[in-house]
Amino acid sequence: MEEGEVEGLRGRDRQAARERAFRLLAATVAALLGAFAILGGLLVWYDNATGMVLHTREVREGISDVHQALSEAEAAHRLYLLTRTPVALDQLNDADQRARRRVAEVEFLTRDNPSQQRGAQALSDLTRQRLALLERGVGLAHEGRGEDALALVRGGQGTAVMRAVRAQIAVLDGVEAHLEAERRARAATLRLVGALALLVFAVALGWLFIKALRDINVDREVEAETAERLRGLLQQRTLLLAEVNHRVKNSLQQIASVVRMQSRTTDDPVVASALDKTLGRIVAVGRVHEQIYGNAGKVGDFDAGSYAAGLARELVDSMGREDITLETDVEPLVLDMAQAAPLALILNELITNALKYGCPPNRPCKLRISLRTVGDHHQLSISDEGDGVPAGFSMASKTSLGMRVVDALSRQLGGSLSVENNAVGATFQVEFPRSLA
């Protein structure tokens, strides 16, 4: 299989692993939301079911309390008829109030069940009838008609009402007992369903988690293989770049040696001057290459300020004159790689031209180099103390090859070249944008 096909398969495997991981994540989120919704519904349903169980138990307790209160009222009534003690009367009144209150509560609690509501109303009527009979007996006793009160008791009307009360209570309690059993069963079923839902959700979540871990491991393995491959390619690229840079450097040195040899062997001063200028341009490009690619094959930055100061010092020293003063005002400007070579050639041309024409051999002179950033542009200025440019000089009519080269390189940088005479000497200025992008 070809290397490109292998890389393609690895890339597809990694993409597929990521897609599976994304789908599993989406499924996990959906499962969480669905589980929360289901569990929330089950909790509400279970809460309602347990609430109904408690409600049924409360109804049954109310019914039982009504029967208990009526029984206590009968006992207190008999005790009062026999003893006429205030304590018995207080007990009777307390049981009477409790029975009326509890039967009213039973009526209120059964309002959600129409049939039970009717039964509770019937129980309430019977309760009031029985309590009315007891009150009537107490009233006869208060009037001193004790025999009549006892006769009322022996008449059996109260016993009949109590039998009806017990029968109604039995019916009501039986229905409520059946409802309580049903509601307990429903609550137990909901509890079981909730537990099963939690178990299913836990199993599903665990499965999704394991699947996600597997896909993450696959993605990590593919990523590790890709990273290893990239490291190998980077190492190969570094070695290749170092080899290419070494060959370029050697080629520039060979070309410079040939030009230097031709310059020394020619007898024509014009040709020698042209070869010297060409040699200077080759050396300028070589310095740029040295600064950018000279760090063990790694691509570095081109510091135009440091380069300009160093080049100016080398060219001034090459003149062998001690009466030339060099002043530099440069900033550490880091330029694009596309700007490095054109600016280096411009610097070489302008500094060489200033030393040749702006520093006459018969008097001391000062050479000023300025490179700074002004707004969105870089500005290079080279000033000398020579005789200045000839009268009538214009950039449109320039005949010097060096000036034509500088003008062309300035336009290549996206900038412009300007020349002006000072009180003493001339200033050549190149202004170009901070980036070609």
N, C-alpha and C positions, 0 to 999 in steps of 0.2 A: 504494500500500500504506500502511496506517495506521502511525503511529509505533510503537504498541504491538506490531503484528505484526512490524515490523522488529526491535524489541528482542527479541521472542520468538525470531525466527530466529537472531539473533546469539547469544543465550543457548544455543539448541540446537546451533549450530555449535561453540560453545566446549565444551559438554558432550560433544559427539561427539568433538571433538579430544582431550579429556582421556580419554575412554573408549578411544579408539584408542591413545593413548600408554600407558595402563595395560595394555591387551592386549599391545602390543608389548613392554613391560617384562616382563610375565609370560612371553611367548614367548621373550624373550632369556634370562631366568633359566632357563627350562626347557631351552632349547637349550644353554646353558652346562653345566647339570647332565648332560644327555644326552651332550654331547660329552665331558665329563670322564669319564663312565662308559665310553663307547665307547673313548676313547683309553686309559683305564686298563686295560680288558680287552685291547686290542690290545698294549699294552706288556707286560702279563703274558704274553700268548700269544707275542709276539715274543721275549721273554726266555727262555721255555721252549724255543722253537724254536732259538735260537742256543745255548742250553745243550746241547741234544741234538746239535747239530753239533759243538760242542767235545767232547762225550762220545764221539761216534763217532770223531773224530780221535784222541782219547786211546787208544781201543781199538786203532785201527790202528797207532798208534805203539808200543803195548805188544806187539802181535803182531810188528811189525818188530824190536823190541828183543830178543824171544825168539829169533828166527832169527839175529840178529846175535850174540847171546851164545853160542848153540850153535856157530856157525861159528868164533868166536874160541876156544871151548873145544876144538874139533877141532884147530885149528891149534896151540894150546898143547900139546895131547896129543901130536901128532906130533913137535913140537919137543922135548918132554921125552923121548920114547922114543929120539930120535936123539942128544941131547946130555946128558941126565940133569942138566940145570942147575936149581938152585933157582928161578931167575927164571921159567923155563918152567912150573914147578910152581905158583908163585904166580899166574901169569897164568891157568893152568887153574882154580885154586880161585876166583879172582875172577870168571871167566866163568861158572863153575858156579853160584855164589851169585846172580849177576845174572840168570841164566836162570831159576832157581827163583823168585826174587822177582818178576820181571816176568810169568811165566806165572801166578803166584798173583794178581797184580793184574788180569790179563786175565780170569781166572775171576770176580773180584769185580765188574769193570766190566760184564760181560755178564749179570749176574744179572737184569736187566730184560727179557732176551730169551731165552726158554727154548731155542730152537733153537741160538742162538749160545752159550748156556751149555753145552749138550751138546758143541758143537764145541770150546769152550775146555777142557772137561774131557778130551776126547780128546787135544787138544794137550798138556795137562799130563801125561797118561799117557805119550805118546810122548817128551816132553822128559825125564821121569824115566828112561825106558828108555835113551835115548841117553846121558844123564849116568851111568847105572849102568854102561853098557858102557865108558865112558871111565874111570870109577873102577876097574873091573875090570882094565883094561890097565895103569893106574898101579900097582895092587896087584901084578900079576905082575912088573912091572919092579922094584918094591921087593924082591920075593922073589928077584931075580936070574934070573928066567925071561924074559929079553928076547925070545928066539925065540918063546915062547908068546904074548907080548904082540903081537909083529909078526904072528904067525899070526892072532891075533884080529882085527887090523886088516884083514889080507888076506882074511879069511873073508867079508867083505862084509855082515855083519849090521848093523854100524853105518851103512853106506851105505844099506842098505834102510830103516832106521829114519829116517834123515835125509830120504830121499825121501818117506816117509810124513809126516814133519814139514812138509816144504815143501808137500806136497799139502794138508795140513790148514790150513796158514797161508794158502795161496792161496784155499781155500774161505772161511775166516773173513774174510780181507781183502776178497774179492769181495763178500760179503754186506754188510760194513761200508761198502765204497765205494758200493754201491747205496743204503744207508740214508743215507749222508752226502749224496749227490746229492739224494735226496728231501727231506731236512731243510733243505738249503741252498735248494732251490726254495721250500719252505714259508716259510722265513724271508724270502726275497726277496718272496714274495707278500704276506706280512704287512707288510713294510716299505712296499710299494707301496700296500696298502690304508690303512695309517696316513697316508701322505702324501696320498692322495686324500681321506681323512676330514678331515685338517687343512685341505685346500684348500676342501672343501665347507663346512666349519664357518666358515672365514674369509669365504667369499662370503656365507653366510647371515647371519653377524654383521654384515658390512658393509651388507647390504640392510636388516637390521633397524635398524641405526644411521641410515642415510639416511632410512628411513621415520619413525623417531622424530624426527629433526631437522625433517623436513617438518611433522609434526604439532605439534611445539613452535613452529615458526614460525607456523603457522596460529593456534595458541592465543595467541601473542604479538600477532599482528595483531588478533585479536578482542578481546584484553584492552586493547590500545592504543585501539581504537575505543570500547570501553566506558568506559575511563578518560576519554577526551576528552568523551564524552557526559556522564559524571558531572560533569566540571569545568564544562561548560556549564550543567547543571542546578543545580549548587551556586552558580554565579554568579547565575543567575536567582533562586534562592531567597534569596541574600544581598540582592539588590536589592529583592525583594518584602518581605523582613523589614524592611529599612531604611525602605521606604515605609510599611509598616503601623505601625512604631514612631513614625515622624514624625507620622502622622495621629493615633495614640493620644495622643501628647504634646500636640499642638495641641488635641485634643478636651478633654483634662484642663485645659489652660490656659483654654480658653473656658468650661468649666463653672465653674472657680474664679473667673473674672472675673464671671460672671453672679451667682454666690452672693455674692461680695464686694459687688457693686453693690446686690443686694437687701438685704444686711445694713446697708449705709450709708443706704439710703432708707427703711427701715422705722422706725416710731415706737414699736413694741411692743418693750420690752426682752427679753421672753421669746423672741419670734421672732428678734430680733437675736442673742441668745445661742445659739439653736439653729442659726442660719445660720453663726455663727462656728465652732461645733463641726463642722458639716458641711464648712466650708471647710478646717478643720484636717485632717479625714480625707482630703479630696481631695488636699491638699498632701502628706500622708504617703504616699499611694499613688503620687503623681507622683514623689516622691523615690526610692521603690523602683524604679519603672520607669526612672528616670534612671540609677540605679546599675547595673541589670542590663542594660539595652539601650542605654545611652548611648555605647558604644564603637563608633562607625561601623557601627551595625547588627549588631554581633556580640554574641552572648549572653555576658555575663560572670557573675561570682559576686556573691552578696549577702553582704557582710561585716556581720553583725548588730552586732558590737561597735562598729565605726566608725560605723555608722548611728545607733546609740543615743547615742553620745557627741555626734555632730554635731547630732542632733535636740534633745537636751537643752540644748545650748548655745544653739541658735537660739531655743528657746522661753523660756529664761531671759532672754536678751538682749531678746526682744520685750516683756518685762514693764517694761523701763526702770527697774529697781531695782538699786541697787548694794549693798543689804544682803542679797541672796540669794547664798549660797555654794553652788556646785555641786561635788560630789565624784563622780567616776566611777571605777569599778573594773570595767572590761570586758575581755573576751578577744576576740581576732580570730576570731569564730565564723563559718564559712561554712555557710550553711543551704541546704536545698533550695528550689527556686523556689516550691514550693507552700507553704512556711512563711514566705516573705518578707513578702507583703502582710498576712496576719493579725498577724504580730509587729509590723510597722510601725504598724498601727492600734492595737494594744494599747499600744505605747509612747506614741503620741500621746495616747491617752485617759488613761493613768495619769499621765504627766508633766503634762499640762494640769490634771488633777484635783488633783495635789499642789500645783501652783503656785496654783491657785484657792482650795483649802480648807486646804492645809497650810502656807501662807506668809501669815499675816495681815499686812495693810498697816501695822500699828502696831508691829511689832517685827522684828528681823533673824531670819533662819531659814537652815537648811542643808538642801539637797536631795541625797540620795545615790542614785546609780544603779549597780546591780551586775548584770552579765551574765556568767555563767561556766558551765562544764560540771562537773557533779557526777555521776560514774559514767556511766550510760547516758542521762542527762537533762541538758537545759539549764535553768538557773534564772535568772529575771529578778526582781530585787528593787528596789523604789522606796520610799524612806523619806523622810518629812518631819518637821518639828518643829512641827506645828500642834496642834490640840486633840484629834486622834485621832478615831476613828469614834464615833458616838453610842452611848450605853448601850443594850444590847439589840439592836444591829445584828447581822443574820445574813444570809448569802448567800442563804438560801432566801426571805427576805422583802424583798429589795432592791427599791427602787422607782425608783432612778436609771437613766435610759436608758443613761448611760455605763457603769455597772457591768454592766447586762444585756448590752451590746455586748461588753465585755471578757470576761465569763463565756462568752458564745457563741463568741467567737474563741478562747478558751483551749481549749474543747472541740473546736473545729475543728482545733486543733493536736494533739489527742489528749492534752491536759494538763488542769490544774486551776488555779483561782484561789483564793487564800487571803488573808485580811486579819487583822491583829492590831495591837493597841495596844501602843506602847512606853512607856517611862517618860515620854518626850516625843514626841508625834506618833504616826504609824501607819506600818505597813509593808504594802505590797501585793506579793504574791509570785505569780508564774506559773511553774509547772514543767511542762515538756513534753518528750517523747522527742526524741532527737537526729535521728531521721529518721521520715518518715511511711510509708516503704516497709515 
